[in-house]
Each structure stands twice: as C-alpha cells, then as structure tokens.
Amino acid sequence: MERRRLEVSDYNSSLSAWHRDPNGWHDNDHRHRPANLMHPDFDLDPDLLYLNHAAIAPWPQRTVAAVARFAAEQGRLGSQRYPVWLEVEQRLRERAARLIGAESAADIALLKSTSEGLSFVAQGLDWRAGDNIVSLAQEFPSNRIVWETLAERGVELRTLDLAANEESATNAESKAEVDPATDPAADPEAALLALCDARTRLLAVSWVQYGRGQRLDIARLATACRARGILLCLDAIQGLGALPFDLAESPVDFLVADGHKWLLGPEGLALFWCRPELRAHLRLTEFGWHMVEDMGAFDRKDWQPAASARRFECGSPNMLGIHALEASLSLLEETGAETIATAIEARIERLVELVDQAGFELLSPRLPARRAGILTFRVPGVDQQRLYQRLMQQGLMCASRGGGLRFSPHFHTPEAQLARAIELTKKLSINCFPT
Ligand SMILES: Cc1ncc(COP(=O)(O)O)c(C=O)c1O
C-alpha cells in the first residue's frame, strides 16, 4: 500500500497543518496533502489498515521512544535515575487529572486495569442486603462480573437490555412504527433511571458500549443520580481519549479507564478516579508498602492508608507503563480533546457513508451524539466471523463484536484508509457464505 513518509524536519509544520485540517490536510503552501499520509507521530506498517483502537491501539512514536529510553536507562543504570522516573509518574498523574477535570493529581490512582478499578468499587462499598445496582445487559464482562459477585451479599444486579426491541425495530416497516416510549435504545438514560428505585445504590455503566459503540449522556445520568443519591460508576475505557470529559459537567463518583485503547498507551496501566469525599468510605481490598501514608518509613509498624488516591496502589508502580502512558497522554494533550473528537467524528461519518453506499447493515447508532469512535456493521448474507478472519489475514485490523464487524479509527487514522477498508470488506465478502 502506498504511503509517503514525512521527514523529521517536516514534523512541526506537518503537525500544525494537520491541526488545521485533520481530515485531509493542507501543508504550509496550502497544497492539499493526500489523506493517506500518516500523522507525523505515527509509524504504522504501511501494509496495515488499522481500525482497532477499541481493542488495542498502536503507540505514537514518542511512546515508542520513551519506552526505548527507559529500557536503555534501566539496562545501563538500574534505578539510579529513580528520582527522575518519579517526576514522570507525577507528570502522568497531572496529565490524567487535566484530562478528566480532576482537582488534583493526588486524586488519580494508577491501577493495573479497568477491571481492578471496578473491583475496588464493587468490593469496597458498604452493601446491605436488598440494595440493587442498575446497569446495561450489553456491558463488557468486567463491568458485569464484578457486580454479580455481590449476589452472595444480597445485592441485586438489574440490567437494561438495549436490544430488547431490536427484533421488532428491525421488522417494523418504518422507524415510525417503533415506539420510543417502549424502546430502551431510543432513550437509554431515561430507561436506566426508570429501573432505579429507593434501594438503588449504584448505576454502573460504560460511557461508550464496547460492541456497537452506543454512547451514553453521562452528564445527564450523573446529574440525575446526584439528585437521587445514587452513586455513578463510569467505565470510561471506550470514551476517554476519544471524547472530551469534564468532571465538573459530568459529576460521576468513580471513573476508570485502561490506557491501551483511546489513550494510545500500554496495557496494564489504568487511570482510576474516586470522588475525594468517598475515598475514605471505600473499604480497601489490597494492601502493601506503597498504599500507606508514610510510604518510605519501612521500620514503622503502625500505618494508615494514604489520604490520596495512592491508597489504591498497593505495591511497586508499573514504571515502564508509566513512561509509556505519560508520553501518549502528552500527544493527546498537545493535540487537544476537541480536535481529536472532531477528527474521529469525521472518520466515523465517512465510514457511515461508505457502509451505506456498500449496502451493509449499520448496527451502530446513526446520531453523532450517540457515537464515539466505534462503528459496527454487518455484511448481509455473509458469515461475519469468516469475513472477519479473512480481513485480519489481509492486514485490516478490526474486531468481531456486537454481531458484526467493529471498525474503530482514531484521530490520526489516514482518511483514505477508510475507503480502502470498505473496498477490501466488499472484495473479501464474495464467497464468504454462511456455513
Ligand atoms: C467497556 C470495557 N470495559 C472494560 C474492558 C476491560 O478492560 P481492562 O482489561 O482494563 O480490565 C474493556 C476491554 O475491551 C472494555 O471494552
């Protein structure tokens, strides 16, 4: 596949050009650059079409360089530069705090995964028999299993099935036949809130659903939960990095997101935020030297949990991952959340157009406000799983999710790759009959 690499010296002007028009950008002389150019911070294999950020993202070059530098330092100097590494860790917390609008870097805990953060909430709250949790039937397993474990403590998990009306909606002659009052997908926030009652302690949802990419209005849910005294736990992994987020606008109580998707970082390092007033009420379930207030005092026998979010970090930090994620967040921050969201939306909009033109069946919401970076569709009359495998063999990185093919471009995805991806999908669909 054709791709022109940029010289390093081009970087600054390319980047500012890219910022001016990330969809098919223009250089300083206003010559149109073809939309298949790589963003200057990425160096993906030209033989790949990379539409898999909702699974695992490729790293920006600055992240690759940060990891290489860290490895070289560790190899030559061991821990000699640990004080400098701690500065990188602090910078990561500061960037994470800015990313979500948290008041302080001390409110950010660096965990190993989204699942770990969700587990801290599930195992840490003071449940009483008869309490209930409201969630979606289409949640990722991590955001279901943790709540299911509470059944033994008498806590009920109530789920809203977004697909409950799917069949009737599909069979209806026109959209007008689908009654929005009984279709949970039409107003999922209202339907979720309708499931809550006086014993609902927590609403546990993903910002963006992993399979078909349905985006929830978190500001609306958070405001309603506040008014009713219900806690809101947000699995933000499919939204954070793709969309702007601000705790002031969306006052959730817990937020967690791993770094390896839209944050363009490594696996094994997640950002966890817990409303500071709630921190002391969350019973801790992991303990060790790193989570105590007086962390360096190894000879002290008495201890108390750190007042900061560090209380959730029981042992040695993932310093390698910290260097990687700090570099990745620096790119997101320099680019700007609004620019990123606009670029992603343009790519998703283009994919919708291409999917429609190809006669494929769109499974993701059509309304831009209901989507983020995920677009899922079915190719009619075709074995979706076989098609998916063929596409992957041909270098189209995507996923088989939500009953179809899930494409997930990021802001840096060259726009020309979208048409190529749909063309390849059409081509490989031939003879891909259901078995
Ligand atoms: C919505 C959602 N939540 C949680 C996870 C799992 O995250 P982690 O591996 O960080 O626990 C995923 C992974 O795909 C996801 O899509």
The ligand as an SDF file (V2000), in Angstrom:
LIG
                    3D

 16 16  0  0  0  0  0  0  0  0999 V2000
  -16.0620   -1.3960   28.0990 C   0  0  0  0  0  0  0  0  0  0  0  0
  -14.8610   -2.1760   28.5540 C   0  0  0  0  0  0  0  0  0  0  0  0
  -14.6400   -2.2990   29.8720 N   0  0  0  0  0  0  0  0  0  0  0  0
  -13.5640   -2.9810   30.3350 C   0  0  0  0  0  0  0  0  0  0  0  0
  -12.6740   -3.5750   29.4740 C   0  0  0  0  0  0  0  0  0  0  0  0
  -11.5320   -4.3580   30.0380 C   0  0  0  0  0  0  0  0  0  0  0  0
  -10.5530   -3.5090   30.4770 O   0  0  0  0  0  0  0  0  0  0  0  0
   -9.3140   -3.9950   31.3510 P   0  0  0  0  0  0  0  0  0  0  0  0
   -8.6220   -5.0540   30.5760 O   0  0  0  0  0  0  0  0  0  0  0  0
   -8.5300   -2.7510   31.5230 O   0  0  0  0  0  0  0  0  0  0  0  0
   -9.8390   -4.5310   32.6420 O   0  0  0  0  0  0  0  0  0  0  0  0
  -12.8740   -3.4570   28.0900 C   0  0  0  0  0  0  0  0  0  0  0  0
  -11.9370   -4.0910   27.1380 C   0  0  0  0  0  0  0  0  0  0  0  0
  -12.1960   -4.2680   25.9730 O   0  0  0  0  0  0  0  0  0  0  0  0
  -13.9970   -2.7330   27.6340 C   0  0  0  0  0  0  0  0  0  0  0  0
  -14.2360   -2.5920   26.3220 O   0  0  0  0  0  0  0  0  0  0  0  0
  1  2  1  0
  2  3  1  0
  2 15  2  0
  3  4  2  0
  4  5  1  0
  5  6  1  0
  5 12  2  0
  6  7  1  0
  7  8  1  0
  8  9  2  0
  8 10  1  0
  8 11  1  0
 12 13  1  0
 12 15  1  0
 13 14  2  0
 15 16  1  0
M  END
$$$$
